[in-house]
Amino acid sequence: MSPTLLSGDLVLVCGWLKPKVGDVVVVNTEQVGLVIKRLIALDEDSLQVAGDNLSSDSSINRIPLPRDRLKGKVILGKEQRRGLKLIKAA
């Protein structure tokens, strides 16, 4: 998902918000497991995703996937987390 997200970035994912085309989502794929991609198509039965890096391609880009593979919408990523701190519970 670079340049939007980089390996090691922390994200907060919400499973109950309804994603729309253009949102960044988490999808569970048979090929590679959990992935973060941008939602490019969505209907009642299926969805399609793609990464933001135009110079790189993925085996799941633009492939119809069952809608139940959608695990959640990324609601907080590296660009929105300015001013937030992770606090370790004692």
NORWO-V22574 format. One record per residue. RES is the residue in three letters. PSI is psi in degrees with one decimal (NA if undefined). Layout:
# NORWO-V22574
res->[RES RES]
psi->[PSI PSI]
This chain:
# NORWO-V22574
res->[MET SER PRO THR LEU LEU SER GLY ASP LEU VAL LEU VAL CYS GLY TRP LEU LYS PRO LYS VAL GLY ASP VAL VAL VAL VAL ASN THR GLU GLN VAL GLY LEU VAL ILE LYS ARG LEU ILE ALA LEU ASP GLU ASP SER LEU GLN VAL ALA GLY ASP ASN LEU SER SER ASP SER SER ILE ASN ARG ILE PRO LEU PRO ARG ASP ARG LEU LYS GLY LYS VAL ILE LEU GLY LYS GLU GLN ARG ARG GLY LEU LYS LEU ILE LYS ALA ALA]
psi->[10.0 146.6 -2.8 -47.7 146.8 158.9 130.2 -13.4 145.9 140.7 153.6 128.1 135.7 124.3 -11.0 -13.1 141.2 117.4 156.3 163.1 132.2 -19.1 156.2 130.4 164.9 130.2 137.9 111.9 149.5 -33.7 -46.1 2.3 -144.8 131.0 154.6 121.8 169.0 133.9 121.5 -15.4 144.2 128.8 -168.8 -30.6 -24.9 170.4 161.6 143.8 164.7 154.9 166.9 -14.0 105.5 -19.2 1.5 147.2 160.2 153.7 -15.5 -3.8 129.0 21.6 127.5 129.7 149.4 140.3 -28.6 -5.3 -16.8 120.2 -24.2 170.4 132.6 118.7 -10.9 120.1 -168.7 -32.5 -25.0 -8.2 8.4 133.1 -9.4 145.9 141.5 130.0 124.4 127.0 142.3 NA]
